[in-house]
């Protein structure tokens, strides 16, 4: 598999290598466990499944608050990478890839890496961001994932593509598209993975695991994604206006 030369691959000592892959594609390190908790749990307790995490951007601008106030930026990056490896070992990931892209990298450079990863693993399920994320850079990742899937001409398509909501703010989504992730049954385990990010906790970063997602499995292009978002918003608007205009 060919990936950009700055990529770092980590294989946990506890790695599971089940043939059915759940692939989580995130922007930054701490998002892997928040977005992919459902897939991590599913893989951990099923001998035929395994989990692969993909972190797109190089770690940077990690705050050195609290107990880490005396650490320099390079130290903080090293600490965050070590924390991610701890989480991967707890979750017995198949592997983790840190692609080390920069925000200034061209979309095509990132898409190429995504295409090669998806071709190599042929994941059964892909976890990434919801189109309703407030952070534009995370929506960019979603769009690049959708584009990468559309570029694969082999006789393959993931069974399930989930746009996971980091702040669980998509309760308005219609029931045919809303997916409730099954993490509550193993919430203590999920929290134990997230608890390794001490450097994030010292800066009060949100480490809440996600419980809701949008089913994006039938989305084949960014245009399809735009149409879906428009329709979901329109449906919700109609529902709200109907409630407001209903006479007692």
N, C-alpha and C positions, 0 to 999 in steps of 0.2 A: 504494500500500500504506500502510495506516494503522498506525503504531506509536506507543508512548508518546512524549511530547514530549521526553524526556531522551535518546532514542536517538541514538547516534553511528554513522554509516555511514562505513566506509573502503573505498575502491576502490584496490587496488594499481596502481602504474604498469605492472606486468607482468600485469594481470588477464587471465584466460582466461574466455571467455563461452560455452563449450559448452552445448548445450541440456539435456543430461542432468546433473542436479545431485546432488551429494553434500552433505548438510547436516549439520553437526555442532553440537549444542546442548550447551553446557557451562555450568558455574557461574562459573568464573573464567578469566582470560586464559590462563595457562600450560597449562590442560587441553585447549585446542583441538588443539594439535599432538600431545599424548599420546593423546587419544581418536581423533582423526581422521586420523592418519598414513596409514592404509590408503586412505582416500578421497582424500587430498591426492595421494598417489603415483599412484593410478588416474587422477585427473583431469589431472595434469600431463603424463602420457604418452599421453593419448587426446584427440585434437582435438575429439571430440564431447562431452566431459565438462568440468565445472568444479566448484569447491568453494566452499561458503559456510560461514563460521564465525559462530556466534551465541554471544556471551558474555552471560549473563543478569544477573549482579550487577555493580554499580558497583565499580571497584577501591577497596580500602580496606585499612587495617592492613598495608601492605606494609613489612616490616622494612627498616631502613636499616643493615644489618650490613656489616662489612668495609670495602671501598673507599667505601661509601656512608654511612658513619657521620655525616658532617656534613650530610647532606641532610635536609630537613624532610619531613613526610608528603605535602604537595602535590607536592614535587619527585619523590618516589618514585612517585606515581601517574603523573605525566607521563613518567617514565623507563619505567615498565612499559608504558604505552600505546605509546610509541615502539618498544619492543622487539617488541611484538605486530605493529606495522606492518612491521617488518623481516622477521619470520617470514612474514607474508602476502605480501610481495614475493618472498621466496625461493620460496615455494610457488605463486606466481602464482594466488592465490585470485581467484575471481569478485568477492567482497566479504566484509567482516567487519562484523557489527553488534554494538555494545555497547549493551545495552538499559538499563543503569544502574539496575536495580531494587535495592531495599534488602531485606534479610532480612525486614523488617516488612511489606513489601507483601503485599496479599491475593493468594491463589493465582489468583483470577480475572483479576487485572491481568496476571499473567505469562502465563497461558493465552491470553488475548486476543492478546498479541504473538506467541506461538508459532503460533496458528491463522492469523493473517494472513501470517506468514512462510511457513508450509507451503503455504497456498493460493496464494501468489504464485509460489513456486519449484517446487511440485509435485516435490519431490526423489525421485529413484530410490532413494536410500539415506539413512537417517537414523542418525547415530552419537550416542549419549548414554551415560549411565552404567549400569553393571551394578547389579542389585538387591542385590548382595552387598557394596556399598561400605560401609565402616565409618562414613563421614561421613554423618550423617543429612541434611545439607543437599544433598548430591549425590543421594541417593535421592529427596529431594523433587523435584529437577529431573526425574529419570526419570519419576516419577508424573505430573508436570504435562505432560511431553511425551506420554505415553500418553493422558492425558485430552484434550489438544489434537488428537491424531490422530483420536480417537473423535468429536470435535465436527464434523469436516469431512464434510459430507453430499454433496459433489460426487462425481462418478463417478471417484474417485481414492483410491488407497491406496499408500503406498510399497512398492516391491518387497521391500525389506529394511530392518528396524529392528534395530540392533545395540546391545546393552547392553555396553559395553566396560569391561573390568576394569582399573582404574588400576594395581593391584599384581599383576595376573595370578594371582590366588588362586582361580581357578575351574576348576582342572584336574579337580575331582571331578564336574563337570557331564557328563551323559550325552552320548555322541558325536552324537546326533541334534540336540542343541541347542548344542553347543560349536562355535565358529567360530575357526579359526586365521587371524589377519590376516596378509596377505602383505607385511609391511614389511621382512623380512630381506633381500630382494633389493635394497633401496634404503636400507639402514640408515644408510649414511654421509650420504645426503641428509637423512634424518629428523633425525639428530643435528646436522646443520648448521643446520637450522631451530631446534631447541631450544637450540643454543649461543648464540643471540642474547640469551637471557634472563640476562644477566650479573648483574642485581640478584637474581635467584632463586638463582643459583649461589653468590653471596656469602653467602647465608643457608642454604646446604645444603638447598634445597628439592629434592624428588624431581622429576627431569625425565626419568625413564625412559619411553620410548614403550611403549604397550600392545600386546600381541601376541595377546590372547585376548578373545573376546566371546561373549555368549549371544544366540542368534537369538530375537528378540522379535516377529517379524513377524506372528504370529497372535494376539498379545495385544491385546485390544480394550478393556480396562478395568483399573482398579487391582485389581479383584477377580480378574480373570484372572491378573494379575501375582502376586498373593498366592498363588493356587492353584499357579501354576508353581513358585514358590520353595519352597512346602511340599512339592510332589511331588519336586523335585530333591533336597531335603534328606532326605526319606524314602527315596528310592532309594539315596542315598549311605549312609545309616544302615544299611539292609538289607545293602548290600554289605560294609561294614566288619564288622558283626556276624557275617555269614556267614564272613568270613575269620578272625575271632577264634575262632569256634566250630568251625572245621574241624579235625578230628583229624589229626595227622601219620600 
